[in-house]
Amino acid sequence: MKPTFKVLYYLDHRDISLIEVKRTDLKGEKDKTKIYFWILITKENNMVKPLTFVSINSELENEKREFKEGNLEFNKHSGRFRSKEGLFNLVVIAPEKVPPIQLNAINDYLL
């Protein structure tokens, strides 16, 4: 059975996409690390890399997420992801606009 999921956030850059997903097929699961995932997709090869969540901070219109791999700050329009690979300026896009190729890559990762 293929996992089902809902895209919560979709942030895009010409080289990468950052996507938060919530699995919707694990009804009885209490462990949030098995339900929520932040995923980095490299567009050049459509490679999925899960981000290791450390902390969250939500302030009015600004969101911050810290991962072992880098830090993400965003609002409803734009964001920035800092990692050892560099700084990526991101655009926030409606979750339903994630390209099918990326949805398929996420689905394959979650299997």
C-alpha positions as CSV (number, residue, x, y, z in Angstrom):
1,M,0.0,0.0,0.0
2,K,1.4,3.4,-1.0
3,P,1.7,5.9,1.8
4,T,-0.6,8.9,1.5
5,F,0.5,12.3,2.6
6,K,-0.4,16.0,2.5
7,V,2.0,18.8,1.6
8,L,2.0,21.4,4.3
9,Y,4.7,23.8,3.0
10,Y,6.4,24.1,-0.4
11,L,9.4,26.4,-0.7
12,D,11.2,26.6,-4.0
13,H,14.5,27.7,-5.5
14,R,15.9,27.1,-9.0
15,D,18.2,24.4,-7.6
16,I,16.2,22.9,-4.7
17,S,12.8,22.5,-3.2
18,L,12.0,22.2,0.5
19,I,8.8,20.5,1.3
20,E,7.1,19.6,4.6
21,V,4.7,16.6,4.4
22,K,2.3,15.0,6.8
23,R,1.6,11.3,6.4
24,T,-2.1,10.7,6.5
25,D,-2.0,6.9,6.4
26,L,-0.8,6.4,10.0
27,K,-4.0,7.0,11.9
28,G,-3.0,5.6,15.3
29,E,0.6,6.8,15.2
30,K,1.6,9.2,18.1
31,D,5.3,9.6,17.2
32,K,5.5,12.9,15.3
33,T,8.8,11.9,13.7
34,K,7.0,9.2,11.8
35,I,4.2,11.6,10.7
36,Y,5.9,14.9,9.7
37,F,8.8,15.2,7.4
38,W,10.8,18.0,5.9
39,I,12.4,17.0,2.6
40,L,15.0,18.7,0.4
41,I,14.8,17.8,-3.2
42,T,17.7,18.5,-5.5
43,K,16.2,19.4,-8.9
44,E,19.2,18.4,-11.0
45,N,18.6,14.7,-10.2
46,N,15.3,14.7,-8.3
47,M,17.2,13.3,-5.3
48,V,15.2,13.3,-2.0
49,K,17.1,14.1,1.2
50,P,15.3,14.0,4.5
51,L,16.1,16.9,6.9
52,T,16.8,16.0,10.5
53,F,14.4,18.2,12.6
54,V,15.9,19.9,15.7
55,S,13.5,22.7,16.6
56,I,10.6,25.0,15.6
57,N,9.9,28.6,16.3
58,S,6.7,30.4,15.1
59,E,6.3,34.1,15.6
60,L,3.3,35.9,14.2
61,E,4.1,35.8,10.5
62,N,7.6,34.3,10.7
63,E,8.5,30.7,10.9
64,K,11.9,29.2,11.8
65,R,13.0,25.6,11.5
66,E,16.3,24.3,12.6
67,F,17.7,21.1,11.1
68,K,21.0,19.3,11.6
69,E,21.6,20.1,7.9
70,G,20.8,23.8,8.1
71,N,18.3,26.5,9.1
72,L,15.1,27.6,7.5
73,E,13.4,31.0,8.0
74,F,10.2,31.8,6.1
75,N,7.0,33.8,6.0
76,K,4.0,33.4,3.7
77,H,5.9,34.8,0.7
78,S,9.6,33.9,0.9
79,G,12.2,32.2,2.9
80,R,15.9,31.4,3.3
81,F,17.7,28.1,3.8
82,R,21.2,28.2,5.1
83,S,23.2,25.0,4.9
84,K,26.8,24.0,4.4
85,E,26.1,24.0,0.6
86,G,25.2,27.7,0.8
87,L,22.3,30.2,1.2
88,F,19.2,29.6,-0.9
89,N,16.6,32.3,-1.3
90,L,13.2,30.6,-1.6
91,V,9.7,31.4,-2.8
92,V,6.7,30.1,-0.9
93,I,4.3,28.4,-3.3
94,A,0.9,26.9,-2.7
95,P,1.2,23.2,-1.6
96,E,-1.0,22.0,-4.4
97,K,1.5,23.3,-6.9
98,V,4.3,20.7,-6.1
99,P,5.2,19.2,-9.5
100,P,4.2,15.5,-10.0
101,I,7.8,14.4,-10.4
102,Q,8.5,15.7,-6.9
103,L,5.4,14.1,-5.4
104,N,6.4,10.8,-6.9
105,A,9.9,11.2,-5.4
106,I,8.5,11.9,-2.0
107,N,6.1,8.9,-2.3
108,D,9.0,6.6,-3.3
109,Y,11.0,7.9,-0.3
110,L,8.1,7.2,2.1
111,L,7.5,3.7,0.9
